[in-house]
Structures are given as C-alpha cells and as structure tokens.
Amino acid sequence: MNLPMVRIILVVACAIGFESAHAQAGDKPAPHPGVDFVLDRTQTHTKFSSTIPPAITVPSGSVIEVYTHEATGGQLTIESTTAELAAVDMGRVHTLAGPVYVEGALPGDVLAVTLLEIEPGNWGWMGIMLGLGLLADEFPEPALTTFSLDHGIEFAPGIHVPLSPFAGVMGVAPASSEQLSTIPPRANGGNMDDPSMVAGTTVYFPVFVKGALFSIGDTHAVQGYGEVSGTAVEAPMRVVYKVRVVKGGMPMQEPQYETDSYYATTGVATTLEEAVKSATRYMMDYLVHTHGLSRQQAYMLCSIAGDLRIAEVVDGPNKLVTMHMPKSIFTENP
C-alpha cells in the first residue's frame, strides 16, 4: 500500500472510529461497563513532579479508562507534513493522562497497575526527528510516515507489521518538587518504552509520594525493543487499567512487572552495562524473596533462565533494560 492510499483510508476511518467521537476538547466519553472513572484528553500534564495536582482521586481497586493523545500531544494529524514534524513543540510532547491519586498509597508501598484493555485509534505516525535516535548523526533530514491502523501496518509493499499496542510512558510521581522531563525513564517509571507492557500485564511501581500520583501516555501501536530511530508508531488510544495498593510486599526500587508467563525486572542507568547489572540484581532480589533461593542460587538461575532485553536506548540520559524469568520453570507456586 502506498502512502497516498494510506492517507485516504485514514481520513475515512477517523470519521467513524472512537477517535473522532471524543476528539473535541471537553468531550467526556461515557464509561464502558466495569469502568469506575474516566479521564479525557483534557486531563493531562507533561512533567513528572510531586507538586502536580491530581486529576482525580480513586480508591484502591478502581478501574480507570483514559483517552490519550499521540506522542506530540495532538500537534500532528493524518494530514501533517514532515515540516510540521520538524516544528513540533517538544514542551507539549508526552501529554500524560492523570495524575491519579490512589487513596491509601504511601511512600514505601507498591502500586500495582493491571493493563486491562489497550485500544488504538485509527491512525498513527512514525518518523525521524532531528537529534533523536540511536544513529541521529547519520540522519540529518527529518522524515514522517502515517499509517492506517485498521489491519496492522502496511509499512511498505510486501512488509506488513501487526499491531502490539502499549503505553510508552507509565509512572508515579517522584519524591521531587522539580518539574522533571518525561523523556528519560527513571526509578518512578516514566518513559520506559517497553513493548512487553501490553494488555494483560501488571506493572508494579514503588510509591514515592502520598497517593502515588500515577500517569500514563505516549501510546504506541507497535515498537521494536530499543526504539532505535527514536519513535514507535505513535497513536492515540483508549486504555483501561486497574490500580491496587500493595502493602508489606517485597521492597522495590524500580518498576517490575509480570504476565501469566513470566516475571520481569527493570534496570535504569546512564549506560547499558549498569542497566543490565541493575535488572539482574533486582531479579536476584525477587528470586531470593519470593522463591527462597540463596543469592548464589539466584545469580546462577538468572544465568541459565533469565532473558535480558533492551527496552529502549534513545531517551537520554538513561537506558532501560529488563530481565524476564519464565514462570514455567517453577513447579511450586510461591
């Protein structure tokens, strides 16, 4: 499918999909069955800080539905040009839905966020932005491509990429009053850009401030591990998630997550080597705490069963690496 055909299909699709139904600022979507609270696209922020007031306050156990912008906060559309991408206001990038104040969450607790549904809108974009990406010095010209998301992505003739939507940014507020950029990942989560965090995943965040102040955004229709060009297929989405406060569990310094198939730890650092070491140490801590292994045993098990993955390498100054441990190797439940 060539690019002009993609644009024609997208204009028609946006007219009938959920994206157009709630595109106007101030429109309040009706909650889906089983949803307790809804955040629309006006209830957003673009920094991480303990001083940002919550958009809503919810009890632990609540199910929340949010509608996100694509990565530029609504600056791009299906008709946008490469020149418009080059002129994007970076101060409006990563408009995050939230923050959500979760009652009962205190520093030292863990906030469990279960991703229930992640539904892309009808269009998405990816591109090359000047100064962004692993090989930024080799690509001095910007580029922009848009896609219809109705049936996966026709990247080029003969190349079809299936969708695997997830949120690139998820995080709680840091214990800082400074207005921190959302670009790098940190101990509070943030721009983790981890393609494994799809629907069905539960992500665990250490709580640093009262109420946790959880936010989500930067939604991606699909992305490879590493996000080497600096963008995924960036798309607006509808996300439904459940929050739960965990008290008295395993101490946690950085986010961790699990699915039915594996448990995963994350490591954030300014170098890949240090990020790898952190992810490994956190997995060892998990194995010692949850499965009763000695530290030596945990270290050796990480070597034969742990699966290291580079989640992202382009959101300086930090990199994010994960280690996955398959649950199938454990014949007894902890």
C-alpha positions, -999 to 999 in steps of 0.1 A, spaced: 0 0 0 15 33 -10 14 64 12 -13 84 -6 -37 54 -3 -29 52 35 -39 89 39 -73 84 21 -82 54 42 -73 72 74 -95 102 68 -125 80 64 -116 58 93 -112 87 117 -147 98 109 -163 67 122 -139 55 150 -137 63 187 -110 89 179 -134 113 162 -162 107 188 -140 123 215 -117 145 195 -130 179 207 -116 193 239 -140 189 267 -159 160 253 -164 135 281 -166 99 269 -192 77 285 -176 50 307 -176 14 294 -191 -13 316 -169 -21 346 -151 13 345 -152 34 376 -135 66 364 -128 82 331 -100 107 321 -105 125 288 -78 142 267 -80 175 286 -69 160 319 -32 158 312 2 171 321 37 170 306 61 167 335 67 144 365 66 161 399 52 156 433 36 191 431 13 184 401 -23 182 415 -43 151 408 -69 150 380 -89 125 401 -88 107 434 -98 70 434 -99 42 460 -75 12 456 -91 -14 433 -106 12 409 -108 6 372 -99 37 352 -104 44 315 -82 71 298 -81 85 263 -45 95 252 -31 117 226 -3 105 202 32 114 214 31 151 204 0 159 224 -22 163 194 1 185 173 1 161 144 -27 147 123 -31 123 94 -26 153 71 6 165 88 38 171 67 74 165 75 78 202 80 52 201 108 70 172 125 102 193 124 83 222 140 68 201 169 68 219 202 88 195 224 73 211 255 39 195 246 54 161 240 41 132 262 8 146 274 0 122 301 -34 112 314 -35 120 351 -22 122 377 -44 97 395 -43 99 433 -49 65 448 -62 65 483 -41 47 509 -9 47 488 21 58 509 58 60 504 73 25 507 42 9 493 39 -6 458 12 4 433 1 -24 411 -13 -13 377 -30 -40 357 -34 -31 320 -69 -45 310 -75 -30 276 -54 -10 251 -73 0 220 -55 21 193 -73 48 174 -75 46 136 -42 62 127 -6 65 137 27 81 127 64 74 129 93 95 118 128 107 122 132 137 143 164 158 142 188 149 171 167 119 182 176 83 178 205 59 181 220 70 148 209 106 149 241 119 134 236 97 103 201 111 95 203 149 92 169 152 75 135 146 92 110 121 79 73 114 86 51 85 76 15 79 86 -4 47 87 -39 33 89 -42 10 119 -73 -9 108 -55 -40 98 -20 -37 111 6 -16 94 15 -17 57 50 -4 62 60 -8 25 49 -31 -3 53 -66 9 60 -56 46 31 -60 70 37 -53 107 9 -65 131 -2 -42 159 10 -47 195 -2 -16 214 12 -4 247 19 27 267 54 41 263 51 62 295 37 50 328 48 62 361 42 75 396 53 109 409 89 111 421 98 125 455 108 158 440 90 191 436 111 198 405 92 197 371 111 167 356 111 159 319 91 129 308 118 119 282 141 96 302 130 66 322 136 68 360 130 49 392 94 61 391 89 46 357 83 72 331 93 68 295 102 31 297 91 23 261 89 -14 269 70 -33 242 63 -61 267 39 -40 287 8 -49 267 -27 -57 279 -27 -84 304 5 -72 321 6 -60 357 32 -33 363 45 -26 399 57 8 408 74 18 441 54 46 457 74 78 465 47 102 475 13 100 492 -14 89 467 12 76 442 0 101 415 0 77 386 0 88 350 0 71 316 5 82 279 28 82 249 9 53 235 25 31 208 7 9 182 39 -11 178 75 -8 186 106 -30 185 129 -34 215 152 -5 216 131 20 196 163 28 177 150 55 154 135 74 183 99 69 175 75 40 175 42 40 156 28 68 178 -10 67 181 -39 80 202 -56 53 223 -81 42 248 -66 25 278 -83 7 307 -63 -2 338 -69 -12 374 -49 3 403 -42 -16 436 -21 -6 466 2 -33 478 14 -30 514 41 -51 531 53 -68 500 88 -71 486 108 -38 488 111 -23 453 134 4 440 123 5 403 93 -8 384 88 -45 379 61 -64 360 45 -97 353 23 -117 330 9 -152 332 41 -164 315 70 -145 332 81 -121 359 103 -92 349 125 -66 365 137 -33 350 171 -16 353 176 21 346 210 37 342 231 60 321 249 31 305 236 -3 292 261 -21 314 249 -5 346 212 -10 335 219 -47 328 235 -51 363 205 -34 380 179 -55 362 199 -86 372 203 -76 408 166 -68 411 157 -103 396 180 -119 421 163 -100 449 129 -113 436 141 -149 435 155 -147 470 124 -130 484 97 -149 465 112 -183 458 135 -187 488 168 -191 469 202 -182 482 218 -152 465 243 -176 448 214 -198 435 196 -167 423 226 -155 404 231 -188 387 194 -192 378 195 -157 362 223 -170 340 205 -201 327 169 -189 326 169 -151 328 163 -133 295 178 -98 292 162 -74 268 170 -38 258 137 -19 261 150 14 249 183 31 242 173 66 228 158 85 257 189 100 272 205 103 296 191 69 307 187 35 291 163 8 302 170 -30 303 147 -57 315 152 -93 327 124 -118 321 121 -150 342 97 -177 329 72 -189 354 71 -223 338 104 -233 355 88 -231 389 69 -263 397 56 -250 430 38 -217 435 54 -193 459 
